[in-house]
Every structure is written in C-alpha cells, then in structure tokens.
Amino acid sequence: MLARPNRLTRGADYKAVVRRGRRCAAVHTVTYVTTTDEQRPTRFGFIVSRQVGSAVVRNTVRRRLKSVCLTALPAVRPGSDIVIRALPSSASAPYAALRDEVVRCLERRAAA
C-alpha cells in the first residue's frame, strides 16, 4: 500500500496533472506525469472508471496498479505527480502486462 504522502488526494491535484502533465499512452493504461524541482515525495493517483467493470474488478485493477507503483517508487524522481488512468482492457490484462506498461511509461516520463 502506498503511504499517505505518496498519494494524490485532492481533485484539483488530479485535474492539474491530467491537464498539464506529459502523457504516455499504452494498451491498458494512460499515464500522466508532472515534475517539479520541489523536494517532496512522489505522489500517485489512479482513475478507474465504471467502464472498466464492476466494483470488484475496478478495485482489483486499482490494487494491481498501486502494487506496481510501490515497486517502481524508488526509480521515480522526487517531486513528481503521476496519475494512471486504467482503460477498459485493463480488467482482463495480466499483472505482468500492467507492470511492464506502467514501468515503461514511468521510465520515459518520470525517471530520475
């Protein structure tokens, strides 16, 4: 589980990252990244809409994405804000495919 300092919690923060962030699209996810020079923890947010599936499926996808981000956290530049939007195909995607997509996008957009 991501610690509280590593989570985006305000809607305005989500909106700012999605509007101003650099985008990396993949088959199952879309990743938005903004970086600053502030020395603060990296923050992650997740958007999993009803199009992905039922509540059980959405929560499973969200937990998988959180797990991927927790393992990728040391490689991400401090001060980054990252929002990951799950696409409907993520419901049936294996964990390894989600992990590879997210790690690739984080390396391209938010690596130190």
C-alpha positions, 0 to 999 in steps of 0.5 A, a space after each residue: 500500500 502506498 503511504 499517505 504522502 505518496 498519494 494524490 488526494 485532492 481533485 484539483 491535484 488530479 485535474 492539474 496533472 491530467 491537464 498539464 502533465 506529459 502523457 504516455 499512452 499504452 494498451 491498458 493504461 494512460 499515464 500522466 506525469 508532472 515534475 517539479 524541482 520541489 523536494 517532496 515525495 512522489 505522489 500517485 493517483 489512479 482513475 478507474 472508471 465504471 467502464 472498466 467493470 464492476 466494483 470488484 474488478 475496478 478495485 482489483 485493477 486499482 490494487 494491481 496498479 498501486 502494487 506496481 507503483 510501490 515497486 517502481 517508487 524508488 526509480 521515480 524522481 522526487 517531486 513528481 505527480 503521476 496519475 494512471 488512468 486504467 482503460 477498459 482492457 485493463 480488467 482482463 490484462 495480466 499483472 505482468 502486462 500492467 507492470 511492464 506498461 506502467 514501468 515503461 511509461 514511468 521510465 520515459 516520463 518520470 525517471 530520475 
